[in-house]
Amino acid sequence: MFHRRRIFNMPWHEPQFQRGDLKYVILGLIRDKPRYGYEIIRALEERSHGFYSPSPGSIYPTLQMLEEAGYVSSEKQEGKKIYTIADEGIKFLEERGHSTERIRRHMRDHWNPRNTMQVGETMQEFGRLGGLLARYGRRLSPDKTKKVHGIISRAYTEIENIVGE
């Protein structure tokens, strides 16, 4: 079996939540007001300032699990399945207050809006650099490849120094 080595690892694609955390976030959103799946996705995108867009493949199975556990109920309205928190869901959140508070802190700290625009623009530039290297990297001579590596390595060190201040 052949495995492809990941050369361009994009750290901003790391999971936004720890395993099992999404259920707390979804329950909290539904506790605020009844919602349907797509509305939950949009609410999370908005709260993350665009840095997190959960897939329907993570939201809908979680909603189904919450419903099967008796934490939410659903009702069809205008062709959409609207989820409402049940008493058991409220009790579940209250009993696990430490987890919900940890997740709220993480969301607040991780999705800090004060520099969202600049971080997004910087990440776009990083993506452009990756695209440039993907297009032309294999055509570079060993000498040019070494120069590019040196530039990126120095940039990493400079950025690390700024971030560590």
Residue pairs with C-beta under 8 A, 6 or more apart in sequence:
8 130
8 133
8 134
10 130
12 51
12 123
16 48
16 51
16 52
16 54
16 110
17 25
17 103
17 106
21 99
21 103
22 54
22 58
22 59
22 62
23 62
23 65
23 66
23 71
24 93
24 96
24 99
24 100
24 103
25 44
25 103
25 107
26 40
26 59
26 62
26 63
26 66
27 66
27 71
27 72
27 85
27 89
27 92
27 93
28 93
28 100
28 104
29 35
29 40
29 43
29 44
30 40
30 72
30 83
30 84
30 85
30 89
31 85
31 89
31 90
31 93
34 82
34 83
34 84
34 85
35 43
35 82
35 83
36 80
36 81
36 82
36 83
37 56
37 59
37 60
37 63
37 81
37 83
38 56
38 80
40 54
40 59
40 63
41 53
41 54
41 56
41 59
44 52
44 53
44 54
45 52
45 53
45 54
47 107
47 111
48 107
48 111
49 111
49 113
49 116
50 116
50 120
51 111
51 116
51 119
51 120
52 111
63 72
63 74
63 83
66 72
66 83
66 89
67 73
67 74
67 83
69 88
69 92
70 86
70 88
70 89
71 85
71 86
71 88
71 89
71 92
72 83
72 84
72 85
72 86
72 89
73 83
73 84
73 86
74 81
74 82
74 83
74 84
75 81
75 82
75 84
76 82
93 100
129 152
133 148
137 145
137 148
140 148
